[in-house]
Amino acid sequence: MHRERYNPEALLPSWLRELSAEKCGALPSDEERMKLAIELARQNVLHGTGGPFGAAVFDRSTGVPVAFGVNRVVGSNCSHAHAEMVALAIAEQRLSSYTLNRPGFPRYELVTSSEPCAMCFGAIIWSGVSRLVCGARTADAEDAGFDEGAKPQEWIAELEKRGIEVVTDLCRSEACEVLKLYLDRRGIVYNGRAT
C-alpha cells in the first residue's frame, strides 16, 4: 500500500518550528510541562499567530517532548487546527505511527493549556495517549466566547474507562491569563456557528 505523507508541521508558525526537544530538554514534572504548554499559548497570542491554546506531547517516563502544537484555526483557515490536534498529528508523524500506543513504544501524554473541546476529546481517545493533563477548564474557554461543543458530561470518566489518566486544573489561573490576554488584544473568537 502506498502511503502519502501528511505534513502537520506546516501548520506551525515559524517561531515554533525553531523549538525542538533538544532545545527544550526534559521536563520531569507535570507543572514544568504545563508551564511549557501555557507559554506556547502565550507566545501564539503575542506573535499574533493564532488562538490562546497550546499543547505538547511528552514521553511520560523521560519528560522529553515529542511534539508541540498551538491553535492555528484562523491563520490556516482550518477549523480542526486546534493545539491538541496539531501536537498529536505531529507526534504521530514523527513516530511514523497512526497510534501512540504501539507495542515497544513508551507511554505518551498530552499536556494542554485548556480542557479539550468536543473534537479534541475524540482525537484524544483515538490518539493512543495514556494520560491527559489540562490547565484551564472548558467553562473558562466558553466564558471567553469559544464554543467548545458537546462532549459527555462525565468526559473524564469516559477517558479513564479507556485507560487514559486525566489531571485537570493544573496551573489553571496562568492558563486563564492567556485567554484574557487574547481577548485584551482583540483576538478573533471563532465559532463554527453564528452566535
Salt bridges, closest charged atoms under 4 A:
GLU9 OE1 - ARG94 NH2 3.00
ASP30 OD2 - ARG131 NH2 2.74
GLU31 OE2 - LYS35 NZ 3.44
GLU39 OE1 - ARG42 NE 3.05
GLU109 OE2 - ARG33 NH1 2.32
GLU109 OE1 - ARG131 NH1 2.74
ASP140 OD1 - ARG172 NH2 2.84
ASP147 OD2 - ARG193 NE 2.93
GLU158 OE2 - LYS161 NZ 3.04
GLU158 OE1 - ARG162 NH1 3.19
GLU165 OE1 - ARG60 NH2 3.22
GLU165 OE2 - ARG131 NE 3.12
ASP169 OD2 - ARG137 NH2 2.65
ASP184 OD2 - LYS180 NZ 2.80
